[in-house]
């Protein structure tokens, strides 16, 4: 699914809607880029750092979970670092692209509900996510998530180009 870039000229009902639009855009843009790659490229790294496109998809799902559910909402998460093994991103051989994509989209729905159902000035609940520090507001978390997605979408642009896929936005 391809989405139009959320132009600042399009009216929005508020800041929360702007965050949701941009997060949805970057998430779907990233997934469209992943869809352009054959299975072998999804599980292969072309970079010295060693991450694969599927590991990136899984990582972003867990980033949203850590910042929204475990962090902001203060929910119980049995393994908040479930995207990692041996201190790096990890996708098990039995994990499929379809399942990881579905999980990222589902996590995006949780994120969207948090943004549309909560005032952006609300401070997150204290909990282990913050390691004793004061929790940030939902708006600050939103900015962090946007930069995370924008940065990783750019990384994936390079990987897709190296794999012979299309270039551009």
C-alpha positions as CSV (number, residue, x, y, z in Angstrom):
1,X,0.0,0.0,0.0
2,X,1.5,3.3,-1.1
3,X,0.5,6.6,0.6
4,X,0.7,10.2,-0.3
5,X,3.2,12.2,1.7
6,X,1.2,14.1,4.4
7,X,1.7,17.6,3.2
8,X,1.5,20.5,5.7
9,X,-1.1,22.1,3.5
10,X,-3.7,19.4,4.2
11,X,-5.8,20.4,7.2
12,X,-5.6,18.2,10.3
13,X,-7.9,18.1,13.4
14,X,-4.9,18.5,15.6
15,X,-1.3,17.6,16.4
16,X,-2.2,14.0,17.2
17,X,-3.6,13.5,13.7
18,X,-0.4,14.9,12.2
19,X,1.7,12.4,14.1
20,X,-0.5,9.5,13.1
21,X,-0.4,10.6,9.4
22,X,3.4,10.9,9.3
23,X,3.9,7.6,11.2
24,X,1.5,5.8,9.0
25,X,3.2,7.3,5.9
26,X,6.7,6.3,7.0
27,X,5.6,2.8,8.1
28,X,3.8,2.1,4.8
29,X,6.7,3.6,2.8
30,X,9.1,1.3,4.5
31,X,6.8,-1.7,4.0
32,X,6.4,-0.8,0.3
33,X,10.2,-0.8,-0.1
34,X,10.5,-4.2,1.7
35,X,7.8,-5.5,-0.7
36,X,10.1,-4.7,-3.6
37,X,12.7,-7.1,-2.4
38,X,12.9,-10.9,-3.2
39,X,12.9,-13.2,-0.2
40,X,16.6,-13.8,-0.4
41,X,17.3,-10.0,-0.1
42,X,14.9,-9.7,2.9
43,X,17.1,-12.0,4.9
44,X,20.5,-10.9,3.5
45,X,22.5,-7.9,4.6
46,X,24.3,-5.7,2.2
47,X,25.8,-3.5,4.9
48,X,28.8,-3.7,7.1
49,X,26.6,-3.3,10.2
50,X,24.9,-6.6,9.2
51,X,21.2,-5.9,9.6
52,X,18.7,-7.3,7.1
53,X,15.4,-5.7,5.9
54,X,13.3,-8.1,7.8
55,X,15.3,-7.4,11.0
56,X,14.5,-3.7,10.4
57,X,10.8,-4.5,10.1
58,X,10.8,-6.4,13.3
59,X,12.9,-3.8,15.0
60,X,10.5,-1.0,14.2
61,X,7.6,-3.0,15.6
62,X,9.5,-3.4,18.8
63,X,10.5,0.2,18.9
64,X,6.8,1.2,18.8
65,X,6.0,-1.3,21.5
66,X,8.8,-0.2,23.7
67,X,8.0,3.5,23.4
68,X,4.2,3.3,23.5
69,X,3.0,0.2,25.4
70,X,6.0,-0.5,27.7
71,X,7.1,3.1,28.1
72,X,4.3,5.7,27.8
73,X,1.4,3.4,28.9
74,X,3.6,1.6,31.5
75,X,2.3,-1.8,30.4
76,X,3.8,-5.1,31.3
77,X,6.0,-6.5,28.5
78,X,7.7,-9.8,29.2
79,X,10.6,-9.2,26.8
80,X,10.8,-5.6,25.7
81,X,13.9,-6.4,23.7
82,X,12.3,-9.2,21.7
83,X,13.8,-7.9,18.5
84,X,17.3,-8.7,19.7
85,X,19.6,-11.7,20.2
86,X,23.2,-11.6,21.1
87,X,23.0,-7.8,21.2
88,X,21.8,-7.3,17.6
89,X,18.6,-7.3,15.7
90,X,17.4,-10.9,15.0
91,X,14.7,-12.7,13.0
92,X,14.4,-16.4,13.5
93,X,14.3,-18.6,10.4
94,X,10.6,-19.5,11.0
95,X,9.5,-15.9,11.2
96,X,7.9,-14.9,7.9
97,X,7.9,-11.6,6.1
98,X,4.1,-11.7,6.1
99,X,3.9,-12.2,9.8
100,X,6.4,-9.5,10.7
101,X,4.6,-7.0,8.4
102,X,1.3,-7.9,10.0
103,X,2.8,-7.4,13.5
104,X,4.2,-4.0,12.5
105,X,0.9,-2.8,11.1
106,X,-0.9,-4.1,14.2
107,X,1.5,-2.3,16.4
108,X,0.9,0.8,14.3
109,X,-2.8,0.6,15.2
110,X,-1.9,0.6,18.9
111,X,0.4,3.6,18.4
112,X,-2.4,5.5,16.5
113,X,-4.9,4.7,19.2
114,X,-2.5,6.1,21.8
115,X,-2.0,9.3,19.9
116,X,-5.7,9.9,19.0
117,X,-6.9,8.9,22.5
118,X,-4.5,10.8,24.6
119,X,-3.6,14.5,25.0
120,X,0.0,14.9,23.6
121,X,1.0,16.8,26.7
122,X,0.4,13.8,28.9
123,X,3.5,12.5,30.6
124,X,4.1,8.7,30.4
125,X,3.7,6.5,33.4
126,X,6.8,5.8,35.5
127,X,8.2,2.3,34.9
128,X,11.2,0.3,33.9
129,X,11.4,1.8,30.4
130,X,12.7,5.0,31.8
131,X,15.4,3.5,34.0
132,X,14.6,5.8,36.9
133,X,14.4,9.0,34.7
134,X,11.3,11.1,34.4
135,X,9.0,9.9,31.6
136,X,8.6,12.1,28.6
137,X,5.3,13.4,27.1
138,X,3.5,11.6,24.4
139,X,4.5,14.5,22.0
140,X,8.2,13.9,22.7
141,X,7.8,10.2,22.1
142,X,6.0,11.0,18.8
143,X,8.9,13.1,17.6
144,X,11.3,10.3,18.6
145,X,9.3,7.8,16.6
146,X,9.1,10.0,13.6
147,X,12.9,10.5,13.5
148,X,13.4,6.8,14.0
149,X,11.2,5.9,11.0
150,X,12.5,8.7,8.7
151,X,16.1,7.6,9.5
152,X,15.5,3.9,8.9
153,X,13.4,4.6,5.7
154,X,16.5,6.3,4.4
155,X,18.7,3.4,5.4
156,X,16.3,1.0,3.6
157,X,16.4,3.3,0.4
158,X,20.1,2.5,0.2
159,X,19.6,-1.2,0.8
160,X,16.9,-1.5,-1.9
161,X,19.1,0.4,-4.4
162,X,22.1,-1.8,-3.6
163,X,19.8,-4.9,-4.2
164,X,18.9,-3.5,-7.7
165,X,15.5,-2.3,-6.7
166,X,13.9,1.0,-7.7
167,X,15.3,4.3,-6.4
168,X,13.5,7.4,-5.2
169,X,10.7,8.0,-2.7
